[in-house]
């Protein structure tokens, strides 16, 4: 009887002690083991030499959200809620209840906004139609003029008590307002960051010379590439001696974008040979436009600013524009892209998106005339989060690509974002050696040289296949 009595007393005490020392959100220590999802682990993203001070580079917020969701689930099932058995044993219930300690986690974020909540943008609307909108209660929030005033775009605020849908329809109904649209947001196509292999693996996969000095002179001189991305760290050692120009167009009143994504993409393009993150075309000139800003935890660019960024690069006379970003379809952006391709003869190359095989098409990659690039790993397998669809044109290395980190050193990068620079570099070289070719001709030539992957012929996973540049400067 004594043993039974002590067992009844000891068991609650034992459970209470395990509750007191176990991590919040976990079951009793002796009942459950812990498991980690390595796909999004920050530890995999750290620099192998531990010399990068920016430990948050490319961190996937899904980890924090997942932890919050698990924590909330445990709360709902009662595994962590309610008073501790220790307090029950010693009469703690009668004391004043204390506020729960902070877990250090923020509530799970909801879906990111797809467009600005009260803005309409329109491209090259006539003065007469603009005035009619102003007379009807619209107001101009911002006006941008590029290319010597020949291209004008407007950011408008709808009349009070008018839905955004109705406001867009009203602008589109005007003779020159047909391209009006919401001010959509575009985000960076970075993915999870798994670390393995050597930094030259991506070069070898497509036949790019691992020593860029092996490229014939005509492949490395006079090339001028543009990119629209986040800001970048111009003082990174990978850019020492590089021909780099950075322009910031994002709203100066907003928090500046981080330097992680832009630094990595730029380094893949023009990182210097003797650094830890050598690029594809270190002797080329890169004009980088920062069109991104931060809103809370969201890092984004809006369509209105993207249009200005594209024309800014067009005026810089680049031959190729790298767009390692994606978002929804937008008619104003579509009109600008078509104009830049057709009247300026500039090649635009964009990321396929990292939203998964069942996701809707990602833009601008899905626009007609833009080369949509997906990502593969070193075994030529598709990146697990890559979008799929008929708009996928070609594949390039995009899983565990070695590139510069935002502060110093280098990291492994994964996502369709990091596949785009390989095609931007290849396109720039083809255009440099064959100035008589149109943008479409260049794209078709790249497709004809590709290594077919997946089903025979072009498909919705790999497009025409893997970029192949083994004869990049020999017969192009």
C-alpha positions as CSV (number, residue, x, y, z in Angstrom):
1,X,0.0,0.0,0.0
2,X,2.9,2.3,0.8
3,X,4.4,1.7,-2.6
4,X,1.2,2.5,-4.3
5,X,0.8,5.7,-2.3
6,X,4.3,6.9,-3.2
7,X,3.8,5.9,-6.9
8,X,0.7,8.1,-7.0
9,X,2.6,11.0,-5.5
10,X,5.8,10.5,-7.5
11,X,4.2,10.2,-11.0
12,X,2.7,13.8,-11.1
13,X,6.0,15.1,-9.7
14,X,8.0,13.3,-12.4
15,X,5.7,14.6,-15.1
16,X,5.9,18.1,-13.7
17,X,9.7,18.0,-13.7
18,X,9.8,16.9,-17.3
19,X,7.4,19.6,-18.2
20,X,9.6,22.2,-16.5
21,X,12.7,21.3,-18.4
22,X,11.4,20.3,-21.8
23,X,11.3,22.8,-24.7
24,X,8.0,24.5,-25.1
25,X,5.9,22.9,-27.8
26,X,7.4,19.4,-27.3
27,X,5.8,16.4,-25.7
28,X,7.3,14.7,-22.6
29,X,11.0,14.1,-23.1
30,X,10.8,10.4,-22.7
31,X,7.9,10.0,-25.2
32,X,9.0,11.9,-28.3
33,X,12.2,12.4,-30.4
34,X,13.0,15.6,-32.3
35,X,13.3,15.7,-36.1
36,X,14.7,18.4,-38.4
37,X,13.7,19.4,-41.9
38,X,17.1,19.9,-43.4
39,X,15.8,21.4,-46.7
40,X,15.4,24.9,-45.1
41,X,18.1,24.6,-42.4
42,X,20.2,27.7,-41.8
43,X,23.1,25.5,-40.9
44,X,23.3,24.3,-44.4
45,X,23.5,27.9,-45.6
46,X,26.5,28.9,-43.5
47,X,29.8,29.6,-45.0
48,X,32.2,26.7,-44.8
49,X,34.9,29.0,-43.4
50,X,32.5,30.7,-41.1
51,X,33.6,34.1,-42.4
52,X,30.2,35.6,-43.3
53,X,28.7,37.9,-40.8
54,X,25.3,37.9,-42.4
55,X,23.9,34.7,-41.0
56,X,20.4,35.5,-42.2
57,X,21.2,35.4,-45.9
58,X,18.4,33.6,-47.7
59,X,16.8,32.3,-44.6
60,X,13.4,30.7,-45.4
61,X,10.8,32.2,-43.2
62,X,8.8,29.0,-43.5
63,X,10.9,27.6,-40.7
64,X,9.7,30.3,-38.3
65,X,6.1,29.8,-39.6
66,X,6.4,26.1,-39.2
67,X,7.6,26.4,-35.6
68,X,4.7,28.7,-34.8
69,X,2.2,26.4,-36.4
70,X,3.6,23.4,-34.5
71,X,3.5,25.4,-31.3
72,X,0.0,26.5,-31.9
73,X,-1.1,23.0,-32.7
74,X,0.4,21.8,-29.4
75,X,-1.4,24.5,-27.5
76,X,-4.7,23.5,-29.1
77,X,-4.2,19.9,-28.1
78,X,-3.3,20.8,-24.6
79,X,0.3,19.6,-24.6
80,X,1.7,22.9,-23.2
81,X,-1.3,24.8,-22.0
82,X,-2.7,25.0,-18.5
83,X,-0.9,25.2,-15.2
84,X,2.2,23.0,-14.5
85,X,1.6,19.9,-12.4
86,X,4.2,21.3,-10.0
87,X,1.9,24.3,-9.4
88,X,-1.1,21.9,-8.9
89,X,0.9,19.9,-6.3
90,X,1.9,22.9,-4.3
91,X,-1.2,25.0,-4.5
92,X,0.0,27.4,-7.3
93,X,-3.5,27.6,-8.7
94,X,-4.5,29.9,-5.9
95,X,-1.7,32.4,-6.7
96,X,-2.1,35.3,-9.1
97,X,-1.7,33.9,-12.6
98,X,1.5,35.1,-14.3
99,X,1.6,36.2,-18.0
100,X,3.1,33.4,-20.1
101,X,6.8,33.8,-21.0
102,X,7.5,34.9,-24.6
103,X,8.6,32.1,-26.9
104,X,10.5,34.5,-29.1
105,X,8.3,33.5,-32.0
106,X,6.0,35.8,-33.9
107,X,2.5,34.6,-35.1
108,X,2.5,32.8,-38.4
109,X,2.4,35.3,-41.3
110,X,-0.6,35.2,-43.6
111,X,-0.3,35.1,-47.4
112,X,1.8,37.9,-48.8
113,X,0.0,40.7,-50.6
114,X,-0.1,40.3,-54.3
115,X,-0.5,44.0,-55.1
116,X,-0.7,47.5,-53.6
117,X,-4.1,47.9,-51.8
118,X,-5.2,51.2,-53.4
119,X,-3.2,51.8,-56.5
120,X,-3.7,51.5,-60.2
121,X,-0.8,51.9,-62.7
122,X,-1.1,52.8,-66.4
123,X,1.5,53.1,-69.2
124,X,1.6,56.0,-71.7
125,X,-2.0,57.3,-71.1
126,X,-2.9,60.4,-73.1
127,X,-3.2,63.8,-71.3
128,X,-6.9,63.9,-72.3
129,X,-7.6,60.5,-70.7
130,X,-5.6,61.3,-67.6
131,X,-7.5,64.6,-67.1
132,X,-10.8,62.7,-67.4
133,X,-9.6,60.4,-64.6
134,X,-8.6,63.4,-62.5
135,X,-12.0,65.0,-63.1
136,X,-13.6,61.7,-62.0
137,X,-11.9,61.6,-58.6
138,X,-8.6,59.8,-59.4
139,X,-5.4,61.4,-58.2
140,X,-1.8,60.9,-59.3
141,X,0.4,59.4,-56.6
142,X,3.5,59.3,-58.8
143,X,4.6,59.9,-62.3
144,X,7.8,58.5,-64.0
145,X,9.3,59.7,-67.2
146,X,12.1,57.8,-68.9
147,X,13.8,57.6,-72.2
148,X,13.8,61.4,-72.7
149,X,10.1,61.7,-71.9
150,X,8.9,59.3,-74.6
151,X,7.8,56.8,-72.0
152,X,5.6,57.8,-69.1
153,X,3.9,55.7,-66.4
154,X,1.5,56.8,-63.7
155,X,0.6,55.5,-60.3
156,X,-3.0,56.5,-59.5
157,X,-5.2,56.5,-56.5
158,X,-8.8,55.5,-57.2
159,X,-11.8,57.7,-56.1
160,X,-13.1,57.2,-52.6
161,X,-15.6,54.3,-52.2
162,X,-14.5,52.7,-55.6
163,X,-13.3,49.2,-55.6
164,X,-9.9,48.5,-57.1
165,X,-11.4,46.2,-59.7
166,X,-13.9,48.9,-60.8
167,X,-11.1,51.5,-60.8
168,X,-9.0,49.4,-63.1
169,X,-11.9,48.8,-65.4
170,X,-12.6,52.5,-65.6
171,X,-9.1,53.3,-66.7
172,X,-9.0,50.4,-69.1
173,X,-12.2,51.7,-70.7
174,X,-10.4,54.8,-71.9
175,X,-8.9,54.9,-75.4
176,X,-5.3,55.0,-74.1
177,X,-5.8,53.2,-70.8
178,X,-6.2,49.6,-72.0
179,X,-3.0,48.5,-70.3
180,X,-4.0,49.7,-66.8
181,X,-3.5,47.2,-64.0
182,X,-3.0,46.8,-60.3
183,X,0.5,47.6,-58.9
184,X,1.6,44.0,-58.5
185,X,4.5,42.9,-56.3
186,X,7.4,40.8,-57.5
187,X,9.6,38.8,-55.2
188,X,13.0,37.1,-55.4
189,X,13.2,33.5,-56.6
190,X,15.6,32.2,-53.9
191,X,15.1,28.8,-52.5
192,X,16.4,26.4,-49.9
193,X,20.2,26.3,-49.4
194,X,21.8,22.9,-49.2
195,X,25.5,22.8,-49.1
196,X,27.6,20.2,-50.8
197,X,30.1,19.8,-53.6
198,X,32.7,22.3,-55.1
199,X,32.2,25.8,-56.4
200,X,33.0,24.8,-59.9
201,X,30.3,22.2,-60.3
202,X,27.8,24.6,-61.9
203,X,30.4,25.7,-64.5
204,X,31.2,22.1,-65.4
205,X,27.6,21.1,-65.7
206,X,27.1,23.3,-68.7
207,X,30.6,23.1,-70.1
208,X,31.6,26.7,-69.1
209,X,35.4,27.1,-68.8
210,X,36.2,26.8,-65.1
211,X,39.1,29.3,-65.8
212,X,37.3,32.2,-67.4
213,X,40.7,33.3,-68.9
214,X,40.3,30.4,-71.3
215,X,37.5,32.3,-73.1
216,X,38.6,33.9,-76.4
217,X,39.0,37.6,-76.2
218,X,35.8,38.3,-78.2
219,X,33.8,36.5,-75.5
220,X,34.9,38.7,-72.6
221,X,35.2,42.2,-74.0
222,X,32.6,45.0,-74.4
223,X,29.7,43.0,-73.0
224,X,27.2,45.2,-71.1
225,X,24.6,43.4,-69.0
226,X,21.8,44.8,-66.9
227,X,20.0,43.3,-63.9
228,X,17.0,44.3,-61.8
229,X,17.3,42.9,-58.2
230,X,17.8,43.9,-54.6
231,X,20.7,46.2,-53.6
232,X,24.1,44.6,-53.4
233,X,27.3,45.0,-51.5
234,X,29.6,47.0,-53.8
235,X,32.4,46.6,-51.3
236,X,32.4,42.8,-51.4
237,X,35.9,41.5,-52.3
238,X,34.4,39.6,-55.2
239,X,33.8,43.0,-57.0
240,X,37.3,44.4,-56.5
241,X,38.3,45.5,-59.9
242,X,34.9,44.7,-61.4
243,X,33.1,47.1,-63.8
244,X,30.0,47.6,-61.7
245,X,27.4,50.3,-61.7
246,X,24.6,50.3,-59.1
247,X,21.4,52.4,-59.3
248,X,18.7,52.6,-56.7
249,X,15.1,53.3,-57.8
250,X,13.0,51.9,-55.0
251,X,11.1,54.4,-52.9
252,X,13.6,56.1,-50.7
253,X,11.1,56.5,-47.9
254,X,10.9,52.8,-47.5
255,X,13.3,50.4,-45.8
256,X,16.1,49.5,-48.2
257,X,16.3,45.9,-49.5
258,X,18.9,43.5,-48.2
259,X,22.1,42.9,-50.1
260,X,22.0,39.1,-50.0
261,X,20.2,38.3,-53.2
262,X,21.6,41.0,-55.4
263,X,25.1,40.4,-54.3
264,X,24.8,36.6,-55.1
265,X,23.3,37.2,-58.6
266,X,25.8,39.9,-59.5
267,X,28.7,37.7,-58.4
268,X,27.6,34.8,-60.6
269,X,27.8,37.2,-63.5
270,X,30.9,39.3,-62.8
271,X,32.6,37.9,-59.7
272,X,36.4,38.4,-60.1
273,X,38.5,35.3,-60.9
274,X,40.9,35.4,-57.9
275,X,38.1,35.6,-55.3
276,X,36.1,32.9,-53.5
277,X,33.2,33.4,-55.9
278,X,34.4,33.8,-59.4
279,X,31.8,34.8,-62.0
280,X,31.0,33.8,-65.5
281,X,32.0,37.1,-67.2
282,X,34.3,38.9,-64.9
283,X,35.6,41.3,-67.6
284,X,32.1,42.4,-68.5
285,X,30.2,45.5,-67.4
286,X,27.2,45.1,-65.1
287,X,24.5,47.8,-64.5
288,X,22.5,46.7,-61.5
289,X,19.2,48.4,-60.6
290,X,17.9,48.0,-57.1
291,X,14.1,48.1,-57.4
292,X,13.3,46.4,-54.1
293,X,12.3,47.5,-50.7
294,X,11.2,45.9,-47.4
295,X,7.8,46.1,-45.9
296,X,7.9,44.2,-42.6
297,X,9.4,40.8,-43.4
298,X,8.4,41.1,-47.0
299,X,11.0,42.1,-49.6
300,X,9.4,43.1,-52.9
301,X,9.4,45.4,-56.0
302,X,6.2,46.8,-57.5
303,X,5.3,46.7,-61.2
304,X,5.4,50.5,-61.4
305,X,9.1,50.6,-60.3
306,X,10.0,47.6,-62.4
307,X,8.9,49.4,-65.5
308,X,11.1,52.3,-64.6
309,X,14.0,50.0,-63.9
310,X,13.7,48.3,-67.3
311,X,13.7,51.6,-69.2
312,X,16.6,52.8,-67.1
313,X,18.6,49.8,-68.2
314,X,17.5,50.3,-71.8
315,X,18.8,53.8,-71.7
316,X,22.1,52.3,-70.3
317,X,22.3,50.4,-73.6
318,X,22.6,46.9,-72.1
319,X,22.2,44.0,-74.4
320,X,20.7,41.6,-71.8
321,X,18.5,42.1,-68.7
322,X,18.7,39.6,-65.9
323,X,15.4,39.3,-64.0
324,X,15.9,36.8,-61.1
325,X,12.4,37.6,-59.7
326,X,8.8,36.6,-60.3
327,X,5.2,37.6,-59.6
328,X,1.7,37.7,-61.2
329,X,0.8,38.8,-64.7
330,X,0.6,42.5,-65.2
331,X,-0.5,44.3,-68.3
332,X,1.6,47.4,-67.8
333,X,4.7,45.4,-67.2
334,X,3.8,43.3,-70.3
335,X,3.5,46.3,-72.5
336,X,6.9,47.7,-71.3
337,X,8.7,44.4,-71.8
338,X,7.3,44.0,-75.3
339,X,8.3,47.6,-76.2
340,X,11.8,47.1,-74.8
341,X,12.3,43.8,-76.7
342,X,10.8,45.0,-80.0
343,X,12.0,48.6,-80.2
344,X,15.3,48.4,-78.2
345,X,16.3,44.8,-79.2
346,X,17.1,43.8,-75.6
347,X,17.0,40.2,-74.4
348,X,15.1,39.7,-71.2
349,X,15.7,36.5,-69.1
350,X,13.6,35.7,-66.1
351,X,13.3,33.0,-63.3
352,X,10.7,30.3,-63.7
353,X,9.6,30.7,-60.0
354,X,9.9,28.6,-56.9
355,X,6.3,28.0,-56.1
356,X,6.2,24.2,-56.9
357,X,5.1,22.0,-59.8
358,X,1.4,22.9,-59.5
359,X,1.8,26.6,-59.3
360,X,0.4,29.1,-61.7
361,X,2.8,30.6,-64.3
362,X,5.2,33.1,-62.9
363,X,5.9,36.5,-64.6
364,X,7.8,38.1,-66.3
365,X,9.1,34.6,-67.3
366,X,5.7,33.6,-68.8
367,X,5.4,36.7,-70.9
368,X,5.9,36.1,-74.6
369,X,9.4,37.1,-75.7
370,X,11.0,36.6,-72.3
371,X,13.2,33.5,-71.8
372,X,12.0,31.5,-68.8
373,X,14.7,29.7,-66.9
374,X,14.3,26.8,-64.5
375,X,16.8,25.2,-62.2
376,X,18.5,21.8,-62.0
377,X,21.0,20.2,-59.7
378,X,24.4,18.7,-60.6
379,X,22.7,15.4,-61.5
380,X,20.5,17.2,-63.9
381,X,17.4,16.7,-61.8
382,X,14.8,19.4,-61.6
383,X,14.8,21.7,-58.6
384,X,12.0,20.3,-56.4
385,X,10.3,23.7,-55.9
386,X,10.6,25.0,-59.5
387,X,7.4,26.0,-61.4
388,X,6.4,24.0,-64.4
389,X,4.5,24.9,-67.6
390,X,4.7,25.6,-71.3
391,X,6.5,28.9,-70.6
392,X,9.7,27.1,-69.3
393,X,12.2,27.6,-72.1
394,X,15.5,26.2,-70.7
395,X,17.3,24.9,-67.6
396,X,20.5,25.9,-65.9
397,X,22.4,25.1,-62.7
398,X,20.3,26.5,-59.8
399,X,20.8,24.0,-56.9
400,X,23.8,24.5,-54.6
401,X,25.3,27.3,-56.8
402,X,28.4,28.8,-55.0
403,X,28.2,32.6,-54.9
404,X,29.1,35.6,-52.8
405,X,27.3,36.2,-49.5
406,X,26.1,39.7,-48.6
407,X,28.9,40.8,-46.3
408,X,31.9,38.7,-47.1
409,X,32.9,35.2,-48.2
410,X,30.5,32.9,-50.1
411,X,27.6,30.6,-49.6
412,X,25.6,27.9,-51.4
413,X,22.5,29.3,-53.1
414,X,19.5,27.5,-54.5
415,X,16.5,28.7,-56.5
416,X,15.6,29.5,-60.1
417,X,17.0,33.0,-59.4
418,X,20.5,31.6,-59.5
419,X,19.9,29.8,-62.8
420,X,19.1,33.0,-64.7
421,X,22.6,34.5,-64.7
422,X,24.0,31.5,-66.6
423,X,21.6,32.2,-69.5
424,X,22.2,36.0,-69.2
425,X,25.9,35.4,-69.6
426,X,25.5,33.0,-72.5
427,X,23.0,35.3,-74.2
428,X,25.3,38.2,-73.9
429,X,28.2,36.3,-75.5
430,X,26.0,35.1,-78.4
431,X,24.8,38.7,-79.0
432,X,28.4,40.0,-78.7
433,X,29.6,37.6,-81.4
434,X,26.5,37.8,-83.6
435,X,25.1,41.3,-83.5
436,X,23.0,40.6,-86.6
437,X,20.8,38.1,-84.7
438,X,17.5,39.2,-83.3
439,X,16.6,38.4,-79.7
440,X,14.4,35.5,-80.9
441,X,17.2,34.2,-83.1
442,X,19.5,34.1,-80.1
443,X,16.9,32.3,-77.9
444,X,16.3,29.7,-80.6
445,X,20.1,29.2,-81.0
446,X,20.4,28.6,-77.3
447,X,17.6,26.1,-77.4
448,X,19.1,24.3,-80.3
449,X,22.3,23.8,-78.4
450,X,20.6,22.6,-75.2
451,X,21.0,19.1,-73.9
452,X,17.6,17.5,-74.0
453,X,16.3,16.4,-70.5
454,X,13.2,14.6,-69.5
455,X,10.8,13.6,-72.2
456,X,12.1,13.9,-75.8
457,X,11.8,17.4,-77.1
458,X,10.6,20.4,-75.2
459,X,8.5,19.8,-72.1
460,X,6.9,21.7,-69.3
461,X,9.6,20.7,-66.8
462,X,13.0,21.3,-68.5
463,X,11.8,23.3,-71.5
464,X,14.2,22.6,-74.4
465,X,16.8,21.2,-71.9
466,X,20.0,22.1,-70.1
467,X,22.1,25.0,-71.3
468,X,25.2,23.8,-73.1
469,X,28.1,26.2,-73.9
470,X,31.0,23.8,-74.6
471,X,31.4,25.6,-78.0
472,X,30.4,29.0,-76.7
473,X,33.0,31.0,-78.5
474,X,34.1,28.5,-81.2
475,X,31.2,28.6,-83.6
476,X,28.8,31.2,-82.2
